[in-house]
Amino acid sequence: MGKLGRGEQREGGTSGDHDDAAEPMASPVPTGAGIVELSQPLHISFHNAIQLIVSNVQELVQ
């Protein structure tokens, strides 16, 4: 029963969902190489974004 259920899910909607997910995943892969080169600026901006979120949350808590 379990094997049949898995096979039906893969043949049915799951395989289609994986195909749809695979296409968008393919496009970020080349950009991922560029992101590695820009890791430091992105890390700084990401850190600044976290600081902004933390400060906003602290204001909401107070």
N, CA, C, O and CB atoms as a CASP TS submission, in Angstrom:
PFRMAT TS
TARGET T0000
AUTHOR 0000-0000-0000
METHOD Language model
MODEL 1
PARENT N/A
ATOM      1  N   MET     1       0.840  -1.207   0.000  1.00  0.00           N
ATOM      2  CA  MET     1       0.000   0.000   0.000  1.00  0.00           C
ATOM      3  C   MET     1       0.875   1.258   0.000  1.00  0.00           C
ATOM      4  O   MET     1       0.636   2.184  -0.775  1.00  0.00           O
ATOM      5  CB  MET     1      -0.950   0.006   1.231  1.00  0.00           C
ATOM      6  N   GLY     2       1.877   1.286   0.861  1.00  0.00           N
ATOM      7  CA  GLY     2       2.716   2.478   0.942  1.00  0.00           C
ATOM      8  C   GLY     2       3.458   2.727  -0.368  1.00  0.00           C
ATOM      9  O   GLY     2       3.561   3.867  -0.823  1.00  0.00           O
ATOM     10  N   LYS     3       3.977   1.653  -0.973  1.00  0.00           N
ATOM     11  CA  LYS     3       4.711   1.854  -2.226  1.00  0.00           C
ATOM     12  C   LYS     3       3.769   2.356  -3.313  1.00  0.00           C
ATOM     13  O   LYS     3       4.134   3.235  -4.094  1.00  0.00           O
ATOM     14  CB  LYS     3       5.399   0.545  -2.674  1.00  0.00           C
ATOM     15  N   LEU     4       2.552   1.800  -3.370  1.00  0.00           N
ATOM     16  CA  LEU     4       1.602   2.251  -4.385  1.00  0.00           C
ATOM     17  C   LEU     4       1.250   3.711  -4.150  1.00  0.00           C
ATOM     18  O   LEU     4       1.156   4.491  -5.098  1.00  0.00           O
ATOM     19  CB  LEU     4       0.327   1.380  -4.372  1.00  0.00           C
ATOM     20  N   GLY     5       1.056   4.084  -2.890  1.00  0.00           N
ATOM     21  CA  GLY     5       0.706   5.473  -2.583  1.00  0.00           C
ATOM     22  C   GLY     5       1.805   6.421  -3.034  1.00  0.00           C
ATOM     23  O   GLY     5       1.526   7.470  -3.613  1.00  0.00           O
ATOM     24  N   ARG     6       3.055   6.054  -2.770  1.00  0.00           N
ATOM     25  CA  ARG     6       4.159   6.927  -3.181  1.00  0.00           C
ATOM     26  C   ARG     6       4.210   7.049  -4.696  1.00  0.00           C
ATOM     27  O   ARG     6       4.406   8.140  -5.231  1.00  0.00           O
ATOM     28  CB  ARG     6       5.500   6.394  -2.649  1.00  0.00           C
ATOM     29  N   GLY     7       4.030   5.921  -5.387  1.00  0.00           N
ATOM     30  CA  GLY     7       4.074   5.947  -6.844  1.00  0.00           C
ATOM     31  C   GLY     7       2.972   6.829  -7.409  1.00  0.00           C
ATOM     32  O   GLY     7       3.198   7.586  -8.353  1.00  0.00           O
ATOM     33  N   GLU     8       1.774   6.729  -6.828  1.00  0.00           N
ATOM     34  CA  GLU     8       0.670   7.546  -7.323  1.00  0.00           C
ATOM     35  C   GLU     8       0.958   9.025  -7.094  1.00  0.00           C
ATOM     36  O   GLU     8       0.693   9.851  -7.967  1.00  0.00           O
ATOM     37  CB  GLU     8      -0.648   7.146  -6.640  1.00  0.00           C
ATOM     38  N   GLN     9       1.494   9.359  -5.937  1.00  0.00           N
ATOM     39  CA  GLN     9       1.782  10.766  -5.664  1.00  0.00           C
ATOM     40  C   GLN     9       2.838  11.292  -6.634  1.00  0.00           C
ATOM     41  O   GLN     9       2.702  12.400  -7.153  1.00  0.00           O
ATOM     42  CB  GLN     9       2.254  10.950  -4.207  1.00  0.00           C
ATOM     43  N   ARG    10       3.881  10.512  -6.882  1.00  0.00           N
ATOM     44  CA  ARG    10       4.940  10.991  -7.768  1.00  0.00           C
ATOM     45  C   ARG    10       4.410  11.147  -9.188  1.00  0.00           C
ATOM     46  O   ARG    10       4.710  12.135  -9.857  1.00  0.00           O
ATOM     47  CB  ARG    10       6.145  10.029  -7.748  1.00  0.00           C
ATOM     48  N   GLU    11       3.610  10.162  -9.659  1.00  0.00           N
ATOM     49  CA  GLU    11       3.095  10.255 -11.023  1.00  0.00           C
ATOM     50  C   GLU    11       2.039  11.348 -11.131  1.00  0.00           C
ATOM     51  O   GLU    11       1.884  11.967 -12.184  1.00  0.00           O
ATOM     52  CB  GLU    11       2.509   8.911 -11.470  1.00  0.00           C
ATOM     53  N   GLY    12       1.322  11.581 -10.051  1.00  0.00           N
ATOM     54  CA  GLY    12       0.213  12.534 -10.108  1.00  0.00           C
ATOM     55  C   GLY    12       0.686  13.967  -9.998  1.00  0.00           C
ATOM     56  O   GLY    12       1.368  14.467 -10.893  1.00  0.00           O
ATOM     57  N   GLY    13       0.329  14.642  -8.898  1.00  0.00           N
ATOM     58  CA  GLY    13       0.618  16.069  -8.781  1.00  0.00           C
ATOM     59  C   GLY    13       2.039  16.343  -8.336  1.00  0.00           C
ATOM     60  O   GLY    13       2.594  17.390  -8.672  1.00  0.00           O
ATOM     61  N   THR    14       2.650  15.426  -7.582  1.00  0.00           N
ATOM     62  CA  THR    14       3.956  15.741  -7.000  1.00  0.00           C
ATOM     63  C   THR    14       5.010  15.916  -8.080  1.00  0.00           C
ATOM     64  O   THR    14       5.809  16.850  -8.012  1.00  0.00           O
ATOM     65  CB  THR    14       4.385  14.646  -6.025  1.00  0.00           C
ATOM     66  N   SER    15       5.029  15.027  -9.087  1.00  0.00           N
ATOM     67  CA  SER    15       6.052  15.151 -10.128  1.00  0.00           C
ATOM     68  C   SER    15       5.875  16.463 -10.874  1.00  0.00           C
ATOM     69  O   SER    15       6.862  17.118 -11.210  1.00  0.00           O
ATOM     70  CB  SER    15       5.986  13.959 -11.111  1.00  0.00           C
ATOM     71  N   GLY    16       4.643  16.855 -11.136  1.00  0.00           N
ATOM     72  CA  GLY    16       4.398  18.137 -11.801  1.00  0.00           C
ATOM     73  C   GLY    16       4.880  19.286 -10.941  1.00  0.00           C
ATOM     74  O   GLY    16       5.470  20.236 -11.456  1.00  0.00           O
ATOM     75  N   ASP    17       4.638  19.218  -9.631  1.00  0.00           N
ATOM     76  CA  ASP    17       5.094  20.288  -8.741  1.00  0.00           C
ATOM     77  C   ASP    17       6.618  20.356  -8.745  1.00  0.00           C
ATOM     78  O   ASP    17       7.194  21.444  -8.761  1.00  0.00           O
ATOM     79  CB  ASP    17       4.568  20.067  -7.301  1.00  0.00           C
ATOM     80  N   HIS    18       7.268  19.196  -8.731  1.00  0.00           N
ATOM     81  CA  HIS    18       8.731  19.195  -8.737  1.00  0.00           C
ATOM     82  C   HIS    18       9.249  19.788 -10.044  1.00  0.00           C
ATOM     83  O   HIS    18      10.243  20.515 -10.038  1.00  0.00           O
ATOM     84  CB  HIS    18       9.278  17.761  -8.540  1.00  0.00           C
ATOM     85  N   ASP    19       8.590  19.487 -11.165  1.00  0.00           N
ATOM     86  CA  ASP    19       9.030  20.047 -12.440  1.00  0.00           C
ATOM     87  C   ASP    19       8.901  21.563 -12.408  1.00  0.00           C
ATOM     88  O   ASP    19       9.810  22.269 -12.846  1.00  0.00           O
ATOM     89  CB  ASP    19       8.212  19.459 -13.613  1.00  0.00           C
ATOM     90  N   ASP    20       7.791  22.071 -11.898  1.00  0.00           N
ATOM     91  CA  ASP    20       7.610  23.524 -11.823  1.00  0.00           C
ATOM     92  C   ASP    20       8.660  24.135 -10.906  1.00  0.00           C
ATOM     93  O   ASP    20       9.195  25.204 -11.201  1.00  0.00           O
ATOM     94  CB  ASP    20       6.189  23.876 -11.322  1.00  0.00           C
ATOM     95  N   ALA    21       8.957  23.470  -9.805  1.00  0.00           N
ATOM     96  CA  ALA    21       9.938  24.009  -8.861  1.00  0.00           C
ATOM     97  C   ALA    21      11.342  23.932  -9.461  1.00  0.00           C
ATOM     98  O   ALA    21      12.185  24.778  -9.164  1.00  0.00           O
ATOM     99  CB  ALA    21       9.881  23.242  -7.515  1.00  0.00           C
ATOM    100  N   ALA    22      11.599  22.933 -10.294  1.00  0.00           N
ATOM    101  CA  ALA    22      12.944  22.774 -10.848  1.00  0.00           C
ATOM    102  C   ALA    22      13.269  23.910 -11.809  1.00  0.00           C
ATOM    103  O   ALA    22      14.419  24.346 -11.871  1.00  0.00           O
ATOM    104  CB  ALA    22      13.077  21.420 -11.563  1.00  0.00           C
ATOM    105  N   GLU    23      12.285  24.402 -12.559  1.00  0.00           N
ATOM    106  CA  GLU    23      12.572  25.463 -13.524  1.00  0.00           C
ATOM    107  C   GLU    23      12.969  26.760 -12.827  1.00  0.00           C
ATOM    108  O   GLU    23      13.990  27.334 -13.206  1.00  0.00           O
ATOM    109  CB  GLU    23      11.358  25.704 -14.420  1.00  0.00           C
ATOM    110  N   PRO    24      12.234  27.259 -11.834  1.00  0.00           N
ATOM    111  CA  PRO    24      12.697  28.462 -11.120  1.00  0.00           C
ATOM    112  C   PRO    24      14.015  28.217 -10.382  1.00  0.00           C
ATOM    113  O   PRO    24      14.836  29.128 -10.271  1.00  0.00           O
ATOM    114  CB  PRO    24      11.628  28.928 -10.125  1.00  0.00           C
ATOM    115  N   MET    25      14.222  27.020  -9.885  1.00  0.00           N
ATOM    116  CA  MET    25      15.469  26.731  -9.181  1.00  0.00           C
ATOM    117  C   MET    25      16.650  26.827 -10.143  1.00  0.00           C
ATOM    118  O   MET    25      17.758  27.163  -9.724  1.00  0.00           O
ATOM    119  CB  MET    25      15.416  25.330  -8.531  1.00  0.00           C
ATOM    120  N   ALA    26      16.431  26.539 -11.427  1.00  0.00           N
ATOM    121  CA  ALA    26      17.531  26.560 -12.394  1.00  0.00           C
ATOM    122  C   ALA    26      18.029  27.979 -12.611  1.00  0.00           C
ATOM    123  O   ALA    26      19.230  28.182 -12.788  1.00  0.00           O
ATOM    124  CB  ALA    26      17.089  25.946 -13.729  1.00  0.00           C
ATOM    125  N   SER    27      17.142  28.967 -12.604  1.00  0.00           N
ATOM    126  CA  SER    27      17.582  30.338 -12.876  1.00  0.00           C
ATOM    127  C   SER    27      18.386  30.936 -11.720  1.00  0.00           C
ATOM    128  O   SER    27      19.365  31.631 -11.994  1.00  0.00           O
ATOM    129  CB  SER    27      16.379  31.218 -13.166  1.00  0.00           C
ATOM    130  N   PRO    28      18.043  30.715 -10.448  1.00  0.00           N
ATOM    131  CA  PRO    28      18.888  31.261  -9.374  1.00  0.00           C
ATOM    132  C   PRO    28      20.283  30.633  -9.310  1.00  0.00           C
ATOM    133  O   PRO    28      21.182  31.213  -8.701  1.00  0.00           O
ATOM    134  CB  PRO    28      18.201  31.071  -8.046  1.00  0.00           C
ATOM    135  N   VAL    29      20.479  29.487  -9.909  1.00  0.00           N
ATOM    136  CA  VAL    29      21.791  28.838  -9.809  1.00  0.00           C
ATOM    137  C   VAL    29      22.888  29.702 -10.426  1.00  0.00           C
ATOM    138  O   VAL    29      23.916  29.898  -9.777  1.00  0.00           O
ATOM    139  CB  VAL    29      21.761  27.467 -10.495  1.00  0.00           C
ATOM    140  N   PRO    30      22.727  30.241 -11.668  1.00  0.00           N
ATOM    141  CA  PRO    30      23.769  31.132 -12.201  1.00  0.00           C
ATOM    142  C   PRO    30      23.928  32.387 -11.353  1.00  0.00           C
ATOM    143  O   PRO    30      25.051  32.844 -11.144  1.00  0.00           O
ATOM    144  CB  PRO    30      23.443  31.525 -13.642  1.00  0.00           C
ATOM    145  N   THR    31      22.831  32.951 -10.861  1.00  0.00           N
ATOM    146  CA  THR    31      22.925  34.149 -10.034  1.00  0.00           C
ATOM    147  C   THR    31      23.606  33.806  -8.709  1.00  0.00           C
ATOM    148  O   THR    31      24.218  34.673  -8.085  1.00  0.00           O
ATOM    149  CB  THR    31      21.518  34.760  -9.786  1.00  0.00           C
ATOM    150  N   GLY    32      23.505  32.547  -8.276  1.00  0.00           N
ATOM    151  CA  GLY    32      24.178  32.147  -7.044  1.00  0.00           C
ATOM    152  C   GLY    32      25.680  32.358  -7.150  1.00  0.00           C
ATOM    153  O   GLY    32      26.320  32.742  -6.171  1.00  0.00           O
ATOM    154  N   ALA    33      26.252  32.112  -8.323  1.00  0.00           N
ATOM    155  CA  ALA    33      27.690  32.342  -8.503  1.00  0.00           C
ATOM    156  C   ALA    33      28.003  33.820  -8.336  1.00  0.00           C
ATOM    157  O   ALA    33      29.022  34.169  -7.740  1.00  0.00           O
ATOM    158  CB  ALA    33      28.159  31.845  -9.892  1.00  0.00           C
ATOM    159  N   GLY    34      27.145  34.696  -8.853  1.00  0.00           N
ATOM    160  CA  GLY    34      27.351  36.130  -8.678  1.00  0.00           C
ATOM    161  C   GLY    34      27.182  36.534  -7.227  1.00  0.00           C
ATOM    162  O   GLY    34      27.888  37.415  -6.736  1.00  0.00           O
ATOM    163  N   ILE    35      26.250  35.894  -6.541  1.00  0.00           N
ATOM    164  CA  ILE    35      26.017  36.228  -5.131  1.00  0.00           C
ATOM    165  C   ILE    35      27.259  35.876  -4.309  1.00  0.00           C
ATOM    166  O   ILE    35      27.599  36.592  -3.366  1.00  0.00           O
ATOM    167  CB  ILE    35      24.765  35.476  -4.581  1.00  0.00           C
ATOM    168  N   VAL    36      27.928  34.796  -4.655  1.00  0.00           N
ATOM    169  CA  VAL    36      29.143  34.415  -3.923  1.00  0.00           C
ATOM    170  C   VAL    36      30.181  35.525  -4.037  1.00  0.00           C
ATOM    171  O   VAL    36      30.870  35.833  -3.064  1.00  0.00           O
ATOM    172  CB  VAL    36      29.719  33.076  -4.462  1.00  0.00           C
ATOM    173  N   GLU    37      30.299  36.131  -5.231  1.00  0.00           N
ATOM    174  CA  GLU    37      31.276  37.210  -5.412  1.00  0.00           C
ATOM    175  C   GLU    37      30.883  38.428  -4.588  1.00  0.00           C
ATOM    176  O   GLU    37      31.754  39.131  -4.075  1.00  0.00           O
ATOM    177  CB  GLU    37      31.398  37.592  -6.901  1.00  0.00           C
ATOM    178  N   LEU    38      29.581  38.690  -4.452  1.00  0.00           N
ATOM    179  CA  LEU    38      29.101  39.870  -3.734  1.00  0.00           C
ATOM    180  C   LEU    38      28.693  39.521  -2.305  1.00  0.00           C
ATOM    181  O   LEU    38      27.866  40.209  -1.706  1.00  0.00           O
ATOM    182  CB  LEU    38      27.919  40.500  -4.479  1.00  0.00           C
ATOM    183  N   SER    39      29.274  38.449  -1.758  1.00  0.00           N
ATOM    184  CA  SER    39      28.809  37.971  -0.453  1.00  0.00           C
ATOM    185  C   SER    39      28.997  39.030   0.622  1.00  0.00           C
ATOM    186  O   SER    39      28.124  39.196   1.473  1.00  0.00           O
ATOM    187  CB  SER    39      29.548  36.691  -0.059  1.00  0.00           C
ATOM    188  N   GLN    40      30.111  39.750   0.607  1.00  0.00           N
ATOM    189  CA  GLN    40      30.350  40.727   1.672  1.00  0.00           C
ATOM    190  C   GLN    40      29.340  41.872   1.631  1.00  0.00           C
ATOM    191  O   GLN    40      28.724  42.146   2.661  1.00  0.00           O
ATOM    192  CB  GLN    40      31.766  41.284   1.566  1.00  0.00           C
ATOM    193  N   PRO    41      29.129  42.566   0.490  1.00  0.00           N
ATOM    194  CA  PRO    41      28.130  43.648   0.482  1.00  0.00           C
ATOM    195  C   PRO    41      26.742  43.138   0.854  1.00  0.00           C
ATOM    196  O   PRO    41      26.013  43.805   1.588  1.00  0.00           O
ATOM    197  CB  PRO    41      28.082  44.315  -0.894  1.00  0.00           C
ATOM    198  N   LEU    42      26.371  41.960   0.352  1.00  0.00           N
ATOM    199  CA  LEU    42      25.055  41.427   0.686  1.00  0.00           C
ATOM    200  C   LEU    42      24.980  41.110   2.172  1.00  0.00           C
ATOM    201  O   LEU    42      23.949  41.334   2.806  1.00  0.00           O
ATOM    202  CB  LEU    42      24.748  40.171  -0.147  1.00  0.00           C
ATOM    203  N   HIS    43      26.064  40.591   2.726  1.00  0.00           N
ATOM    204  CA  HIS    43      26.066  40.274   4.155  1.00  0.00           C
ATOM    205  C   HIS    43      25.886  41.547   4.969  1.00  0.00           C
ATOM    206  O   HIS    43      25.158  41.551   5.962  1.00  0.00           O
ATOM    207  CB  HIS    43      27.375  39.555   4.560  1.00  0.00           C
ATOM    208  N   ILE    44      26.543  42.629   4.555  1.00  0.00           N
ATOM    209  CA  ILE    44      26.419  43.895   5.291  1.00  0.00           C
ATOM    210  C   ILE    44      24.983  44.405   5.202  1.00  0.00           C
ATOM    211  O   ILE    44      24.398  44.803   6.209  1.00  0.00           O
ATOM    212  CB  ILE    44      27.409  44.960   4.735  1.00  0.00           C
ATOM    213  N   SER    45      24.412  44.394   3.984  1.00  0.00           N
ATOM    214  CA  SER    45      23.045  44.892   3.832  1.00  0.00           C
ATOM    215  C   SER    45      22.076  43.995   4.595  1.00  0.00           C
ATOM    216  O   SER    45      21.120  44.481   5.199  1.00  0.00           O
ATOM    217  CB  SER    45      22.651  44.966   2.338  1.00  0.00           C
ATOM    218  N   PHE    46      22.324  42.679   4.567  1.00  0.00           N
ATOM    219  CA  PHE    46      21.466  41.761   5.309  1.00  0.00           C
ATOM    220  C   PHE    46      21.570  42.033   6.804  1.00  0.00           C
ATOM    221  O   PHE    46      20.569  41.999   7.519  1.00  0.00           O
ATOM    222  CB  PHE    46      21.841  40.299   5.004  1.00  0.00           C
ATOM    223  N   HIS    47      22.781  42.303   7.272  1.00  0.00           N
ATOM    224  CA  HIS    47      22.980  42.615   8.693  1.00  0.00           C
ATOM    225  C   HIS    47      22.257  43.911   9.047  1.00  0.00           C
ATOM    226  O   HIS    47      21.623  43.996  10.099  1.00  0.00           O
ATOM    227  CB  HIS    47      24.494  42.731   9.028  1.00  0.00           C
ATOM    228  N   ASN    48      22.344  44.917   8.183  1.00  0.00           N
ATOM    229  CA  ASN    48      21.644  46.179   8.433  1.00  0.00           C
ATOM    230  C   ASN    48      20.137  45.956   8.472  1.00  0.00           C
ATOM    231  O   ASN    48      19.442  46.541   9.302  1.00  0.00           O
ATOM    232  CB  ASN    48      22.001  47.220   7.354  1.00  0.00           C
ATOM    233  N   ALA    49      19.634  45.114   7.578  1.00  0.00           N
ATOM    234  CA  ALA    49      18.201  44.824   7.566  1.00  0.00           C
ATOM    235  C   ALA    49      17.791  44.169   8.878  1.00  0.00           C
ATOM    236  O   ALA    49      16.740  44.491   9.431  1.00  0.00           O
ATOM    237  CB  ALA    49      17.835  43.916   6.371  1.00  0.00           C
ATOM    238  N   ILE    50      18.615  43.250   9.380  1.00  0.00           N
ATOM    239  CA  ILE    50      18.297  42.597  10.654  1.00  0.00           C
ATOM    240  C   ILE    50      18.291  43.622  11.779  1.00  0.00           C
ATOM    241  O   ILE    50      17.419  43.583  12.647  1.00  0.00           O
ATOM    242  CB  ILE    50      19.308  41.467  10.961  1.00  0.00           C
ATOM    243  N   GLN    51      19.253  44.536  11.774  1.00  0.00           N
ATOM    244  CA  GLN    51      19.291  45.562  12.817  1.00  0.00           C
ATOM    245  C   GLN    51      18.030  46.416  12.767  1.00  0.00           C
ATOM    246  O   GLN    51      17.461  46.742  13.808  1.00  0.00           O
ATOM    247  CB  GLN    51      20.543  46.449  12.665  1.00  0.00           C
ATOM    248  N   LEU    52      17.585  46.785  11.555  1.00  0.00           N
ATOM    249  CA  LEU    52      16.361  47.581  11.433  1.00  0.00           C
ATOM    250  C   LEU    52      15.169  46.811  11.989  1.00  0.00           C
ATOM    251  O   LEU    52      14.345  47.368  12.716  1.00  0.00           O
ATOM    252  CB  LEU    52      16.108  47.968   9.961  1.00  0.00           C
ATOM    253  N   ILE    53      15.080  45.519  11.642  1.00  0.00           N
ATOM    254  CA  ILE    53      13.952  44.711  12.120  1.00  0.00           C
ATOM    255  C   ILE    53      13.996  44.609  13.639  1.00  0.00           C
ATOM    256  O   ILE    53      12.966  44.749  14.299  1.00  0.00           O
ATOM    257  CB  ILE    53      13.975  43.295  11.483  1.00  0.00           C
ATOM    258  N   VAL    54      15.183  44.366  14.201  1.00  0.00           N
ATOM    259  CA  VAL    54      15.304  44.231  15.654  1.00  0.00           C
ATOM    260  C   VAL    54      14.903  45.527  16.340  1.00  0.00           C
ATOM    261  O   VAL    54      14.183  45.503  17.338  1.00  0.00           O
ATOM    262  CB  VAL    54      16.741  43.840  16.048  1.00  0.00           C
ATOM    263  N   SER    55      15.363  46.660  15.814  1.00  0.00           N
ATOM    264  CA  SER    55      15.019  47.942  16.444  1.00  0.00           C
ATOM    265  C   SER    55      13.521  48.195  16.353  1.00  0.00           C
ATOM    266  O   SER    55      12.921  48.703  17.301  1.00  0.00           O
ATOM    267  CB  SER    55      15.795  49.101  15.781  1.00  0.00           C
ATOM    268  N   ASN    56      12.906  47.845  15.215  1.00  0.00           N
ATOM    269  CA  ASN    56      11.460  48.026  15.075  1.00  0.00           C
ATOM    270  C   ASN    56      10.708  47.139  16.057  1.00  0.00           C
ATOM    271  O   ASN    56       9.726  47.567  16.662  1.00  0.00           O
ATOM    272  CB  ASN    56      11.014  47.720  13.637  1.00  0.00           C
ATOM    273  N   VAL    57      11.170  45.902  16.214  1.00  0.00           N
ATOM    274  CA  VAL    57      10.509  44.986  17.146  1.00  0.00           C
ATOM    275  C   VAL    57      10.654  45.506  18.570  1.00  0.00           C
ATOM    276  O   VAL    57       9.703  45.452  19.350  1.00  0.00           O
ATOM    277  CB  VAL    57      11.097  43.558  17.028  1.00  0.00           C
ATOM    278  N   GLN    58      11.828  46.004  18.912  1.00  0.00           N
ATOM    279  CA  GLN    58      12.033  46.533  20.263  1.00  0.00           C
ATOM    280  C   GLN    58      11.096  47.708  20.516  1.00  0.00           C
ATOM    281  O   GLN    58      10.555  47.835  21.615  1.00  0.00           O
ATOM    282  CB  GLN    58      13.502  46.965  20.463  1.00  0.00           C
ATOM    283  N   GLU    59      10.895  48.571  19.520  1.00  0.00           N
ATOM    284  CA  GLU    59       9.972  49.694  19.684  1.00  0.00           C
ATOM    285  C   GLU    59       8.550  49.180  19.885  1.00  0.00           C
ATOM    286  O   GLU    59       7.804  49.712  20.707  1.00  0.00           O
ATOM    287  CB  GLU    59      10.036  50.637  18.463  1.00  0.00           C
ATOM    288  N   LEU    60       8.176  48.144  19.130  1.00  0.00           N
ATOM    289  CA  LEU    60       6.823  47.594  19.270  1.00  0.00           C
ATOM    290  C   LEU    60       6.643  46.973  20.649  1.00  0.00           C
ATOM    291  O   LEU    60       5.584  47.110  21.262  1.00  0.00           O
ATOM    292  CB  LEU    60       6.543  46.546  18.173  1.00  0.00           C
ATOM    293  N   VAL    61       7.682  46.287  21.138  1.00  0.00           N
ATOM    294  CA  VAL    61       7.574  45.641  22.449  1.00  0.00           C
ATOM    295  C   VAL    61       7.432  46.693  23.539  1.00  0.00           C
ATOM    296  O   VAL    61       6.642  46.519  24.467  1.00  0.00           O
ATOM    297  CB  VAL    61       8.803  44.744  22.724  1.00  0.00           C
ATOM    298  N   GLN    62       8.173  47.764  23.441  1.00  0.00           N
ATOM    299  CA  GLN    62       8.085  48.812  24.456  1.00  0.00           C
ATOM    300  C   GLN    62       6.789  49.569  24.255  1.00  0.00           C
ATOM    301  O   GLN    62       6.498  50.505  25.001  1.00  0.00           O
ATOM    302  CB  GLN    62       9.306  49.775  24.388  1.00  0.00           C
TER
END
